[in-house]
Amino acid sequence: MTFPARIAIVGGGTAGWLAALMLQDAAKRAGAVTAITLIESSKFGTIGVGEGTTAVFRMMLRHLGLDEFEFLRAAEASFKLGIRHRDWRRLGHHYDGPIDDPHLVAGLGTQPLLDAYQISKGRSVSETHLFQHLINAAKSPYAQKPDGGYIAAGPFHHAFHFDQALAGKYLKSKTKNVTLIDDQVSGVDTGPQGITALHLESGQQIEADFFIDCSGFRRVLMRALGAKWLSFSHMLVLNRAMPFWLEYTPGEKILPVTTAWAQGAGWMWQIPTATRYGCGYVYSDAHITADQAKAEIETALGRPIEVRSDIKIDPGRQDRTWIGNCVSVGLASSFLEPLEATSIHGTVVQLMLLTGYLSKINDTSRAQYNADAARQVEDYRDFVRMHYVSERRDTAFWRDVTANHPDVVKDRLAKWARKLPEPSDFAPFPQGLPHVEQQLYTPVLDGLGLLRRPAAALMLGDAPKPARVARSLIQEYRAAAALAMDHRAFMNSLQMEPTP
């Protein structure tokens, strides 16, 4: 089969319009002529309380030739340089997970010798990260040039925070020749090859060669095809999310991080956009009620909140994300608690994987894609679960979650008690796409106090170079952070200035 000539996407938002853009781009690169129809109902709103990405989103913008500064302005976005974890190890303690990887520029080979040096000296691994120094000073990843333009503080890709409703509108504005239908799917005809037609509430019938389910938790197409939901609730026990907004206070410093603040029965996210914080409490209703959750957050913040919703969630994935001529993407495919910004990252990577198969669709490619998509979400599930290896025992939730670590977590903890995580501990992800590996695990394990100085010293050996490189990078990054623009000042300037 050649590249599909007609593609129908059900659902808009960030996932749907990303799919439209990336599939258009893939068709163009394949020399194919593809007609894309996107069905999005204006009856469905969005909660819109902030979304965080990984650096893969910026890579995608560049791949599509989209202007980063235009996106920042349109989506009321801010920079994300890492995640600040408050009270996860113990009350009163925090650690940061900067998302840049200094090993890429350290010239020390494939082993994480910078991390080994830092741990062997009892220092945080984040100290050798440029982004940590920018976070400490509440700076953006850009300095301002004398002519008013911007220059990057370093060579690393950063991520973003934004209002997802505005991000979806921006992505929509960048599509060309996509037929948009404002309607809802009321019926799905299926056959041996998958979906044959969609019936809309207006009475219209849509036929296509290939279908993308971006309908979120409704999972309209996958349900019709008989997909089964595989729940991860045995590993990820948080099952409700209570979103709300918080306004900025005058003069408040805005850190370029997602804050994940552990609470009595889960954790609260705080995502700074250009105008306010998008927040929410992800909690276990086996341990507290909705009213108790709201009261707990108001006590923690010292101010009342206006809850926008209280959403029942079930972390998990479809047993198959590609069935016949239909692929599910985004929340229609899988869902994890939003601790490591896996949702949009997963969507972008899934679409990258998919575009590699669309010119050669067969049973083998479907099976391989399903295996890759399953591995992606399960690897991130295991990574998220590692965050709950805590010293906390102060509430019933923390006593329960720390008493029931799954085998995959126990096995990795046992392994990394003897040695540091290294690239060889992780199988390469297909097509060389970004994935959760040692560079993400190490700051979390270090922040939770789970890495051992003897293991670090064993990896380091007697090599003197890592010490010199670490000192040089720390000095260089402190200087770069001193020159970078204040994060809030950058956001304010971007809303007023033309695209650099």
C-alpha positions as CSV (number, residue, x, y, z in Angstrom):
1,M,0.0,0.0,0.0
2,T,1.3,3.5,-0.8
3,F,0.9,6.5,1.5
4,P,-2.9,6.9,2.2
5,A,-4.6,9.2,-0.2
6,R,-7.4,10.1,2.2
7,I,-6.8,10.5,6.0
8,A,-9.6,11.3,8.5
9,I,-8.7,12.6,11.9
10,V,-11.3,12.5,14.7
11,G,-10.7,15.1,17.3
12,G,-8.8,18.4,17.3
13,G,-6.9,20.0,20.1
14,T,-3.2,19.6,20.4
15,A,-3.1,15.9,19.4
16,G,-5.4,16.3,16.4
17,W,-3.7,19.3,14.9
18,L,-0.3,17.9,15.6
19,A,-1.4,14.8,13.7
20,A,-2.6,16.9,10.8
21,L,0.7,18.9,10.6
22,M,3.0,15.9,10.9
23,L,1.1,13.7,8.5
24,Q,1.0,16.5,5.9
25,D,4.7,16.9,6.3
26,A,5.3,13.1,6.0
27,A,3.2,12.9,2.9
28,K,5.1,15.8,1.3
29,R,8.4,14.2,2.1
30,A,7.2,10.9,0.6
31,G,6.1,12.7,-2.6
32,A,2.5,11.7,-1.9
33,V,-0.7,13.7,-2.5
34,T,-2.9,13.2,0.6
35,A,-6.3,14.8,1.5
36,I,-6.8,15.3,5.2
37,T,-10.1,15.8,6.9
38,L,-10.3,16.7,10.6
39,I,-13.6,16.3,12.5
40,E,-13.7,18.6,15.6
41,S,-16.8,19.6,17.5
42,S,-17.0,23.1,18.9
43,K,-19.4,21.6,21.5
44,F,-16.4,20.1,23.3
45,G,-14.5,22.6,25.3
46,T,-11.1,22.2,27.0
47,I,-10.2,22.6,30.7
48,G,-7.1,24.5,29.6
49,V,-5.1,24.8,32.8
50,G,-1.6,24.4,31.5
51,E,0.4,21.8,29.7
52,G,4.1,21.0,29.8
53,T,6.2,19.4,27.1
54,T,9.5,17.8,26.7
55,A,12.3,19.1,24.4
56,V,11.0,16.9,21.6
57,F,8.2,19.4,21.0
58,R,10.7,22.1,20.2
59,M,12.5,19.7,17.9
60,M,9.2,19.1,16.2
61,L,8.6,22.8,15.7
62,R,11.9,23.1,14.0
63,H,11.4,20.1,11.9
64,L,8.1,21.6,10.6
65,G,9.7,25.0,10.0
66,L,7.6,26.8,12.7
67,D,8.9,29.8,14.5
68,E,9.5,29.2,18.2
69,F,8.9,32.8,19.3
70,E,5.7,33.0,17.3
71,F,4.5,29.9,19.0
72,L,5.5,31.2,22.5
73,R,3.5,34.4,21.9
74,A,0.4,32.7,20.3
75,A,0.1,30.0,23.0
76,E,0.9,32.4,25.9
77,A,3.8,30.0,26.6
78,S,6.8,30.1,28.9
79,F,10.0,28.1,29.1
80,K,10.3,24.8,30.8
81,L,13.9,23.9,31.7
82,G,13.1,21.1,34.2
83,I,10.8,19.8,36.9
84,R,11.1,20.9,40.6
85,H,10.0,18.1,42.9
86,R,8.9,19.4,46.3
87,D,8.4,17.2,49.3
88,W,8.9,13.9,47.4
89,R,11.8,12.6,49.3
90,R,10.7,14.0,52.6
91,L,8.8,17.1,53.8
92,G,10.8,20.3,53.4
93,H,13.1,18.8,50.7
94,H,13.2,19.6,47.0
95,Y,15.3,18.6,44.0
96,D,15.3,19.6,40.4
97,G,15.4,17.6,37.2
98,P,16.9,19.8,34.5
99,I,16.2,18.5,31.1
100,D,19.5,19.4,29.4
101,D,22.2,16.7,29.1
102,P,25.8,18.1,29.7
103,H,27.3,14.8,28.7
104,L,26.5,15.8,25.1
105,V,29.2,18.5,25.3
106,A,31.5,17.1,28.0
107,G,33.7,15.0,25.6
108,L,33.9,12.2,28.2
109,G,32.6,9.3,26.0
110,T,29.4,7.4,26.5
111,Q,29.7,6.8,30.3
112,P,28.0,9.4,32.5
113,L,31.3,10.4,34.2
114,L,30.1,13.9,35.1
115,D,27.3,12.3,37.2
116,A,29.7,9.9,38.7
117,Y,32.1,12.7,39.7
118,Q,29.3,14.7,41.3
119,I,27.9,11.8,43.2
120,S,31.3,10.6,44.4
121,K,31.8,14.1,45.9
122,G,28.4,14.1,47.5
123,R,27.1,16.9,45.2
124,S,23.9,17.1,43.1
125,V,24.2,15.9,39.6
126,S,22.2,18.9,38.5
127,E,25.1,21.3,39.4
128,T,26.8,20.5,36.0
129,H,23.6,21.4,34.0
130,L,23.3,24.8,32.4
131,F,19.5,24.6,33.0
132,Q,20.0,24.2,36.8
133,H,21.8,27.5,36.9
134,L,19.1,29.2,34.9
135,I,16.5,27.7,37.2
136,N,18.3,28.9,40.3
137,A,18.3,32.4,39.0
138,A,14.7,32.3,37.4
139,K,16.2,33.0,34.0
140,S,15.1,32.2,30.5
141,P,17.4,30.2,28.1
142,Y,18.1,33.4,26.1
143,A,20.2,36.5,26.6
144,Q,19.3,39.8,24.9
145,K,21.6,41.1,22.2
146,P,22.4,44.8,22.0
147,D,20.2,45.2,18.9
148,G,17.3,43.8,20.9
149,G,17.3,40.3,19.4
150,Y,17.9,37.1,21.4
151,I,20.9,34.7,21.6
152,A,20.7,31.2,23.1
153,A,22.4,30.7,26.5
154,G,23.6,27.3,25.4
155,P,23.3,24.5,22.8
156,F,20.5,22.5,24.5
157,H,16.9,22.1,23.5
158,H,14.4,23.5,26.1
159,A,10.7,22.7,26.5
160,F,7.6,24.8,27.0
161,H,4.6,25.4,29.2
162,F,1.4,26.7,27.5
163,D,-2.3,26.9,27.5
164,Q,-3.2,23.8,25.5
165,A,-6.3,25.4,24.0
166,L,-4.2,28.2,22.5
167,A,-1.5,25.8,21.4
168,G,-4.1,23.8,19.5
169,K,-5.4,27.0,17.8
170,Y,-1.8,27.9,16.8
171,L,-1.1,24.4,15.3
172,K,-4.5,24.6,13.5
173,S,-3.5,28.0,12.0
174,K,-0.4,26.4,10.5
175,T,-2.1,23.6,8.6
176,K,-2.9,24.0,4.9
177,N,-5.6,22.4,2.8
178,V,-7.1,20.5,5.7
179,T,-10.8,20.1,5.5
180,L,-12.3,20.9,8.9
181,I,-15.8,19.6,9.8
182,D,-17.4,21.0,12.9
183,D,-19.4,17.9,13.9
184,Q,-19.5,14.8,16.1
185,V,-19.1,11.2,15.2
186,S,-22.4,9.3,15.8
187,G,-21.6,6.0,14.3
188,V,-18.7,4.0,12.9
189,D,-18.9,1.4,10.1
190,T,-16.3,-1.4,10.3
191,G,-15.2,-4.3,8.1
192,P,-12.3,-6.7,7.8
193,Q,-9.8,-4.0,7.0
194,G,-10.9,-1.7,9.8
195,I,-13.1,1.4,9.5
196,T,-15.1,1.8,6.3
197,A,-17.0,5.0,7.1
198,L,-17.9,7.5,9.8
199,H,-21.4,8.8,10.4
200,L,-21.7,12.3,11.7
201,E,-24.6,13.9,13.7
202,S,-25.4,16.1,10.8
203,G,-26.1,13.1,8.6
204,Q,-22.8,13.4,6.7
205,Q,-20.8,10.3,5.9
206,I,-17.0,10.4,5.8
207,E,-15.0,7.8,4.0
208,A,-11.2,7.5,4.1
209,D,-8.3,5.2,3.6
210,F,-6.8,5.8,7.0
211,F,-8.2,7.1,10.3
212,I,-6.6,8.7,13.3
213,D,-8.4,8.6,16.7
214,C,-7.6,11.8,18.6
215,S,-10.9,11.9,20.5
216,G,-9.2,11.8,23.9
217,F,-10.8,9.9,26.7
218,R,-13.9,9.2,24.5
219,R,-11.8,7.0,22.2
220,V,-14.6,6.9,19.7
221,L,-12.9,4.9,16.9
222,M,-10.9,2.5,19.1
223,R,-14.0,1.5,21.0
224,A,-15.8,0.7,17.7
225,L,-12.8,-1.5,16.7
226,G,-12.9,-3.5,19.9
227,A,-9.7,-2.2,21.5
228,K,-9.4,-3.0,25.2
229,W,-8.0,-0.7,27.9
230,L,-5.1,-2.2,29.9
231,S,-5.2,-0.4,33.2
232,F,-2.0,0.5,35.1
233,S,-3.9,1.2,38.3
234,H,-2.0,-1.6,40.1
235,M,1.2,0.5,39.6
236,L,-0.1,4.1,39.4
237,V,-2.8,4.5,42.1
238,L,-3.7,8.2,41.6
239,N,-7.1,8.2,40.0
240,R,-8.5,11.8,40.1
241,A,-7.3,15.2,38.9
242,M,-8.7,18.5,40.2
243,P,-7.5,21.4,38.0
244,F,-7.6,25.1,38.8
245,W,-5.8,28.4,37.9
246,L,-3.7,30.6,40.1
247,E,-3.0,34.3,39.3
248,Y,0.5,35.7,39.5
249,T,1.3,38.1,42.3
250,P,2.9,41.5,41.4
251,G,6.7,41.2,41.1
252,E,6.7,37.4,41.6
253,K,9.7,35.6,40.1
254,I,8.5,32.9,37.7
255,L,10.7,29.9,37.7
256,P,11.2,28.2,34.3
257,V,10.1,24.8,35.7
258,T,7.1,22.7,36.2
259,T,6.6,22.3,40.0
260,A,5.4,18.9,41.2
261,W,4.6,19.4,44.8
262,A,3.9,16.2,46.7
263,Q,0.9,16.3,49.0
264,G,-0.8,14.0,51.5
265,A,-2.6,11.8,48.9
266,G,-0.8,12.6,45.6
267,W,0.8,15.7,44.2
268,M,0.0,19.1,42.8
269,W,1.3,20.5,39.5
270,Q,2.0,24.2,39.0
271,I,2.7,25.2,35.3
272,P,3.6,28.8,34.6
273,T,2.2,30.2,31.4
274,A,2.8,33.8,30.2
275,T,-0.2,35.0,32.2
276,R,-0.9,32.7,35.2
277,Y,-0.3,29.3,36.7
278,G,-2.2,26.3,35.5
279,C,-2.5,23.9,38.4
280,G,-4.1,20.8,39.6
281,Y,-4.1,18.1,42.3
282,V,-3.7,14.5,41.1
283,Y,-4.8,12.4,44.1
284,S,-6.1,9.0,45.2
285,D,-9.8,9.0,46.1
286,A,-9.1,5.8,48.2
287,H,-7.3,8.1,50.6
288,I,-9.2,11.4,50.6
289,T,-12.5,12.9,49.2
290,A,-12.8,15.7,46.7
291,D,-13.7,18.1,49.5
292,Q,-10.6,17.1,51.5
293,A,-8.4,17.4,48.5
294,K,-9.6,21.0,47.9
295,A,-9.1,21.8,51.5
296,E,-5.6,20.3,51.6
297,I,-4.5,22.4,48.6
298,E,-6.0,25.6,50.0
299,T,-4.1,25.0,53.2
300,A,-0.8,24.3,51.3
301,L,-1.2,27.5,49.2
302,G,-2.7,29.7,51.9
303,R,-5.5,30.9,49.6
304,P,-8.8,29.7,48.2
305,I,-9.0,28.0,44.8
306,E,-11.8,27.7,42.2
307,V,-11.9,24.1,41.1
308,R,-12.7,23.8,37.4
309,S,-13.4,20.1,37.4
310,D,-12.8,16.8,39.3
311,I,-11.8,14.3,36.6
312,K,-11.9,10.5,37.1
313,I,-8.7,9.1,35.5
314,D,-7.6,5.5,34.8
315,P,-3.9,5.3,33.8
316,G,-3.2,2.7,31.1
317,R,-3.1,2.1,27.4
318,Q,-5.0,0.4,24.6
319,D,-4.1,-3.2,24.0
320,R,-3.5,-2.2,20.4
321,T,-3.0,1.3,19.2
322,W,-3.1,0.4,15.5
323,I,-6.0,-1.8,14.4
324,G,-6.7,-2.3,10.7
325,N,-6.6,1.2,9.1
326,C,-6.9,3.2,12.3
327,V,-4.3,4.4,14.8
328,S,-5.1,6.1,18.1
329,V,-2.9,9.0,19.2
330,G,-2.6,11.0,22.5
331,L,-5.2,10.4,25.2
332,A,-7.1,8.0,22.9
333,S,-4.0,5.8,22.9
334,S,-2.7,6.0,26.5
335,F,-2.7,8.0,29.7
336,L,-0.3,8.4,32.6
337,E,-0.5,10.8,35.4
338,P,1.1,14.1,34.2
339,L,4.3,13.9,36.3
340,E,6.8,13.8,33.5
341,A,4.9,15.5,30.6
342,T,4.5,12.2,28.8
343,S,1.2,13.1,27.0
344,I,2.4,15.5,24.3
345,H,5.8,13.9,24.2
346,G,4.1,10.5,23.6
347,T,1.9,12.0,20.9
348,V,4.8,13.5,18.9
349,V,6.9,10.3,19.2
350,Q,4.0,8.1,18.2
351,L,3.4,10.2,15.1
352,M,7.1,10.1,14.2
353,L,7.0,6.3,14.5
354,L,3.8,6.1,12.5
355,T,5.1,8.2,9.6
356,G,7.9,5.7,9.1
357,Y,5.3,3.0,8.4
358,L,2.6,4.8,6.3
359,S,4.2,4.0,3.0
360,K,4.5,0.3,3.8
361,I,1.3,-0.7,5.7
362,N,1.0,-4.4,6.4
363,D,0.5,-6.8,9.3
364,T,4.2,-6.7,10.2
365,S,4.4,-2.9,10.4
366,R,1.2,-2.8,12.5
367,A,2.6,-5.4,14.9
368,Q,5.9,-3.5,15.2
369,Y,4.2,-0.2,15.7
370,N,2.0,-1.7,18.4
371,A,5.0,-3.2,20.2
372,D,6.9,0.1,20.0
373,A,4.0,2.2,21.3
374,A,3.4,-0.3,24.1
375,R,7.0,-0.1,25.1
376,Q,7.0,3.6,25.0
377,V,4.2,4.1,27.5
378,E,5.2,1.2,29.8
379,D,8.8,2.5,30.0
380,Y,7.4,5.9,31.0
381,R,5.0,4.2,33.5
382,D,7.9,2.5,35.2
383,F,9.8,5.8,35.3
384,V,6.9,7.7,36.9
385,R,6.5,5.0,39.5
386,M,10.1,5.3,40.5
387,H,9.3,8.8,41.8
388,Y,7.4,7.2,44.7
389,V,10.4,5.6,46.3
390,S,10.2,8.0,49.2
391,E,11.2,8.4,52.8
392,R,7.8,9.7,53.6
393,R,5.5,7.8,55.9
394,D,3.5,10.7,57.2
395,T,0.1,9.9,55.6
396,A,-1.8,6.7,54.8
397,F,-1.2,7.3,51.1
398,W,2.6,7.5,51.5
399,R,2.6,4.5,53.8
400,D,0.6,2.5,51.3
401,V,2.5,3.5,48.1
402,T,6.0,3.0,49.6
403,A,5.0,-0.4,51.0
404,N,4.0,-1.7,47.5
405,H,6.7,-1.0,45.0
406,P,6.3,-3.1,41.9
407,D,9.0,-5.7,40.9
408,V,10.4,-3.6,38.1
409,V,11.1,-0.8,40.6
410,K,12.6,-3.1,43.1
411,D,14.9,-4.8,40.5
412,R,16.2,-1.5,39.2
413,L,16.8,-0.2,42.7
414,A,18.8,-3.3,43.5
415,K,20.8,-3.0,40.3
416,W,21.6,0.7,40.8
417,A,22.6,0.3,44.4
418,R,25.7,-1.5,43.0
419,K,26.3,0.7,40.0
420,L,25.1,4.0,38.5
421,P,22.6,4.0,35.7
422,E,24.3,4.0,32.3
423,P,23.2,4.0,28.6
424,S,23.8,0.2,28.3
425,D,21.0,-0.3,30.9
426,F,18.5,0.8,28.3
427,A,17.7,-0.7,24.9
428,P,17.8,1.9,22.1
429,F,14.3,3.1,21.1
430,P,13.3,2.5,17.5
431,Q,14.3,5.0,14.9
432,G,16.6,6.6,17.4
433,L,13.7,8.7,18.8
434,P,13.9,10.4,22.2
435,H,13.0,8.1,25.1
436,V,13.3,7.7,28.8
437,E,16.8,6.5,29.6
438,Q,19.7,7.2,32.0
439,Q,19.7,10.9,31.5
440,L,16.2,11.2,33.0
441,Y,16.5,8.5,35.7
442,T,19.7,9.8,37.2
443,P,18.5,13.3,38.5
444,V,15.4,11.6,40.0
445,L,17.4,8.8,41.7
446,D,19.9,11.3,42.9
447,G,17.3,13.7,44.2
448,L,15.6,10.8,46.1
449,G,18.9,9.8,47.7
450,L,19.0,6.5,45.9
451,L,22.5,6.6,44.3
452,R,25.6,5.5,46.2
453,R,29.0,7.2,46.4
454,P,30.9,3.9,46.3
455,A,29.1,3.0,43.0
456,A,30.0,6.4,41.6
457,A,33.6,6.1,42.6
458,L,33.8,2.7,41.0
459,M,32.6,4.1,37.6
460,L,34.9,7.1,37.9
461,G,38.0,5.2,38.6
462,D,41.1,7.4,38.8
463,A,40.3,9.5,35.7
464,P,41.1,13.2,36.4
465,K,39.4,14.7,33.4
466,P,35.8,14.6,34.8
467,A,36.8,16.8,37.7
468,R,38.3,19.4,35.4
469,V,35.3,19.3,33.0
470,A,32.8,19.6,35.9
471,R,34.6,22.6,37.4
472,S,34.8,24.2,33.9
473,L,31.1,23.6,33.1
474,I,29.9,24.9,36.4
475,Q,31.9,28.1,36.0
476,E,30.8,28.6,32.4
477,Y,27.2,27.9,33.2
478,R,27.1,30.3,36.1
479,A,28.4,33.0,33.8
480,A,25.9,32.2,31.1
481,A,23.1,32.3,33.7
482,A,24.2,35.7,34.9
483,L,23.9,37.1,31.3
484,A,20.5,35.4,30.5
485,M,17.2,37.4,30.6
486,D,14.9,37.1,33.6
487,H,12.2,34.6,32.7
488,R,9.3,36.8,33.5
489,A,10.9,39.8,31.8
490,F,11.5,37.6,28.7
491,M,7.8,36.6,28.6
492,N,6.7,40.2,28.9
493,S,9.1,41.4,26.2
494,L,8.0,38.7,23.8
495,Q,4.3,39.7,24.1
496,M,5.3,43.3,23.1
497,E,8.1,42.7,20.6
498,P,8.0,41.3,17.0
499,T,9.4,37.9,16.3
500,P,13.3,38.1,16.5
